[in-house]
């Protein structure tokens, strides 16, 4: 599949290589599997311009979304599109293993030193690795497994609770259709559930479903509900789906029949799920919202059996234990001299005294010496330093520990990236902005940094000749101008207790 070109092995070996971003790798996998048919590669400029103007590719083919790949400018500059032997780029996975070769037919600058490349892709290597590879079947393989007749497609981007299972069973029975379940595995789902946990949760509900075929697909969301729906429909149709059931976002287009069921409710009289309007208000319970489910899990309360099958609830508790048993990153940010390191150290000491948690304290100066030696104080190096801290903290939290970090972290983009690392690891994230004013920090100037910066002896000092971007959405703000260190520690600790991350006995 997608064997539009063949190159000698020595050409592929000597070709430049690049690891695409996660969403580009997901698109690449769908291209290679044939799920994006009739596409055989990344789109060039003519297709993208036509898509923006008419919603079609340059040859008139309907297609809903751009499918693109970007590489560094220095890599693109070394290509010769007129020479078949010098226009190949090898795309690798994050570990550096070759995944595909792109015969670049078009290349153009985009922004931030990147160039987009368009061209046909061809698979390289053994097809990938990772959890649940057996479920990542191609459309051709799945179509060969399906019985003749109607096929009902369901995209399970969230766990299937009893309301969704009742809708699926009703639709499959009404259509007399075989059930094909798609599980998106390109990254955490809408509720933050890791893809491996989502697969386990869906399999935990299989005894409540009609006979079904399950396939894992790297489906993405691009932030446009209509385009996302159209793309999902195209992918579902490539697998042989004839009808699709919407259990969340509306799925439309692609030539498929879309079923949008009426709202179900639980009937207290006999424990059955029925259409809401068929149950008197006094006897009905509505389906729980994702927020309500998360709240019960966060507080350690069991999910009610009337709503969630016990096997599904067990999987959700495994991946989302109560907050007091879940990994957590507490991330302090503020000016030098604001008191953030002192507060963070006091918090770590207090928590260590209890023995309740495994604490990893990531002090900014220690990290600079041990983890980020050699980095300077340019914006790029500061971002790199903060992201390294975030990666270590997220790995600590992934294994149910608590990481406490206190770099200056002046830039919002880097702080957002650290938050994402923590949540992607299934952990919590608490940002504490130590908002002590700059003039107070300068008066303290324990290390003499501000004096040197004002004298022109030190460059890149945050607050003097480098900006500090105030966090717009910190969980907690502390100003130590008129607050002692023990008072500040108590305030942070009180927040952790109130939000369920720490046992109340620590108050």
Secondary structure, DSSP 8 states (H G I E B T S, - for coil): --------HHHHHHSEEEE--HHHHHHHHHHHHTTTTT--EE--HHHHHHHHHHSB-TTS-B--S---EEEEHHHHHT--TT-TTSSEEEEE-TTS-EEEEEEEEEEEE-STTEEEEEEEEEE-TTS--STTGGG---HHHHHHHS-SS-EEEEE-SS---HHHHHHHHHHHHHHT-EEEEEEE-SS--TT---HHHHHHHHHHTGGGSSSEEEEEE-----S-HHHHHHHHHHHHHHTT-SEEE-SSS----TT-EEE----EEEETTTTEEEEGGGS-GGGEEE---HHHHHHHHHHT----TTTS-HHHHHHHHHHS--GGGS-EEEEEE--TTSSHHHHHHHHHHHHHHHTSS-EEEE-HHHHHHHTSTT--SSHHHHHHHHHHHHHHHHHHHHTT-EEEE------HHHHHHHHHHHHHTT-EEEEEEE---HHHHHHH-TTSHHHHHHTTSS-S-BTTTB-----SS-SEEE--TT--HHHHHHHHHHHHHHTTSS-GGG-
